[in-house]
Amino acid sequence: MSDAIAIGEPQRTQPIGLIVTAISSARQLVFPLVAGIFALRDTFSGFWLIALPALAVIALTLGLSYLGWLRRTFIVGEEDIRVESGIISRTAASVPYERIQDVSLEQELLPRLFGLVSVKFETGAGGAEELKLKYLTAAQGEHLRDVVREQHAEEAAAKTALAPAADGLDAAAQAIAEEPAKTLFTMGPARLITNGLFQFSLAVLAVLFGLFSQFDNFLPFDIWDVDLWVDGVSDQTDQLEGLGLAGQIFGVLSALGTLIVLGFATGIAQVFAREWGFHLEKTARGFRRRRGLFTKTDVVMPTHRVQAVKLDTRWLRHRFGWHGLKFVSLASDFAGSSHVVAPFAKRAETDPIIRAAGFEAPSDRLEWHRASTRSRFDAAFIDALIFTAIAIPVIIFAPLIFVAIPAVLGVLSVFAELYSWTFKRHAVEDGYIFATEGLLSPSTQIASKVKLHSVEISQGPIAQRRGYATLNLGLAGGSFAISGIPLERARVLRAQITDSIASTDFSRINAA
Amino acid sequence: MVTIQLAMDQTPSEAARDTPLQTAETPQTSPDLGGQSDELTKLHPNHVKALRLTAIITSIPFLIAALVGEVMAIFPWPGVILGPVAVIAMFLILRLPMRRHMARGYQMSDDRLRVVSGIWWRSDTVVPFGRVQHIDVEAGPIERSFGIATMTLHTAGSHNASVHLPGLEEGLAREMREDIRAHIKRDTM
C-alpha cells in the first residue's frame, strides 16, 4: 500500500477496497439466501437451486467490481482532479481545484477495519453528482485533502499578491495552510450522556416489532393472532390477581421502569454512535468537524460557503437551555439536511460559533417585529373550522359523549395557535435577518442580506383580502420564509433586502 | 383596527434606523418602497391568445371524451355530460386567460427585475441582477407562432431557483436578456 499520492500520474484506488465492496454486497444477499434455504429446506435439490444462483451472483458482482476497479483511475493534476471510470462506456470527470468547496473523509465501520476512507470532493453540485473516491488509505485521504488545501492557499496568496517571488509565494501558502486550528466546540462523554438522556426514544421497540413481523414465519406462534395475545394477557392477569394489589402495582411499575430504562439506553446509544468524539474547529480553510463512533466523518466547510445558520431545539431540552446549531449551505450531511455544527449546546457555546461563521447571534436589544394579528385570527379560525368539520360526523354517527374529543382538541389547537403567535417574530439589523418561530420548541434562523438571491412576496386568497403576506427569501441550500406579516412591512423588508443585494455582486461574496 | 398597530408602529423607526446604512451606497430612491410605484409593465397582448390556444388544445380531449359519453348515452338525460364540460371549457378558454394576463406584469429597473403573477395565489418576486446565474429565453411552438417568448432568470437560491416571465415580445425578451447580461458583467468587474 503506497501512502503517497503522486501528482500527475494515473493511479487506482486501494485494491483492498474490493474486499470491502464484496463483503457489503454479500450482506445484502444474506436475507434472501436464508429465506430461500428455509423455504426449500426439505428438498435436497432445493439447496443447490438456491446456492448455485447465489454463487453466480456473488461471482458476477466480484468480477464486475474487479473490472470496475481496474478501469477506474484518478489523476491529481496541476489544476484539477480527474477521474476516469467505466468498463465499456468510459466517463472522464474533471473538477478544477477552485471549484472544490471541501474534501470530506468518511469512514464506515467496515472500511475502517481495513484502514480505508472514502474521499468526497464537494463542489456544491449535491448528491450523486459529487466526485467520490472509494476507497483510499487514511493517509492518502489526508494527503489529498492537503493537496487541495495547498492549491486553495496558493490561489489566495496569488490573489492578494502577498509575495511576487515564487519562494515567497510558497512561504505564504505554507503560512496560510498551517495557521493553528482553533477549537470551537467539543462534546465529552458527560455531554454525550446528557444529550442521550434528552434523546429518549422507544424506536428500538418499533424495530424489534418490525423484525418480529419480518420473521413471523420463523416464530413458533403467530404474532398477528389476536386470540393468542388475549389469552396470554388473561393468563397474566390471572397470575397477577393471585399476587394481590401490591404485586400488581409492582408489576406495572417494573414494566414501566423497563420501558424507561430501554428508552434512555437507546437514546444514549444513538447519540454515542453518531456524536462520539465531536470536535469542531476553525482552521484557515474554514470549519472542520469530526465525529462518529462506528462511521467516522471528517468534514471541512469553507466559512464563506455558509449561507445561513439555524438554531433549533426541542420542547423538553429547551426548558433546560439546550440548543442545536446547523449551517445552511449547498453541501449537506444527508440529502436535504444542513450541516450540524453543535448538536447539543448552550447559547453561550453556540453564539461564538455563529460569530465565527460571520453571522450575528440574536440578542435582546434586537427590535423584534410580530406577525399580523389578522393572520393570527385567520389561522385560529381555520383550526376551529377544521375541528368543527371533524365534529359533525362524530355527532351524527357516534354517541354524544365522543364529541368531547374534537371539541377539546379544537379548543387546544385554537389556543396553541393564538399563543404561538407571541413566539413568532422577526428582526432586521446590520445586514442580518432573524426569524424565530415555535411555541414549545422555538427555532431561529439567521441569514445575511447579501447572501440572499431573490425576494418574493406571496399571498394566498385569504391573505390577499386580509392584507398580510409571506416573505420568501431565496437562500442557497435552504428555505427562509417569514409568514403572516403585514403587506406594508413585507414591502419595506423587501426593499431593504434587495437594496443590500443589489449593492454587492454575488461573485464578490464568494471571493471573500 | 388594532390589527396593524402592533407591527406598523415600529416600521417608521425601523426604516429610519436602516437608512444610514443604505445611504452609504444607494441614494434615497428605493424604487418599490410602500408600493407607490406599482405601475407594472403589462405583457404583450398576444400572451392572451397564446394562453387561449393552449387552453383550447388542453380541453379538446375532454370535449371529445364528453361527446363520446353523450353518444353512448351513459346517462338517460341528453347534455348532462357535454353541458358542464363545455361550460368549464368555455371558462378556461375565454375568461381565465384574460384574468391571468391582467394579473401578470413585470417591472424592470436598472438593477433588478420584479415579476408579478397569480390570481388567487399571488406572487411578487424581485430578482436583483447581481444574483442571476444564467438567463434563458425560450419559445415553444405556440408562443413562437404568436411572436412571443418566455424569459427565465436562474438564481442560486433554493426557493425561486428559476423565475419565469412569459408573454414578452420576442425581440424585447432578447433585448432584456442582453440588458441583464450586461449588468452582470459590469457588476462583476
Interface residues (C-beta under 8 A of the other chain):
Chain A: E367 H369 R370 A371 S372 T373 R374 V428 D430 G431 L452 H453 S454 V455 E456 I457 S458 Q459 G460 P461 Q464 G467 N472 L473 G474 L475 A476 G477 G478 S479 F480 A481 I485 P486 L487 E488 R489 R491 V492 R494 A495 Q496 T498 D499 S500 I501 A502 S503 T504 D505 F506 S507 R508
Chain B: V2 T3 I4 L6 A7 M8 Q10 T11 S13 E14 A15 R17 D18 L21 Q22 E25 T26 S30 P31 D32 L33 G34 G35 D111 R112 G118 W120 W121 R122 S123 D124 T125 V126 V127 P128 F129 G130 R131 T155 A156 G157 S158 H159 N160 A161 V163 I184 D187 T188
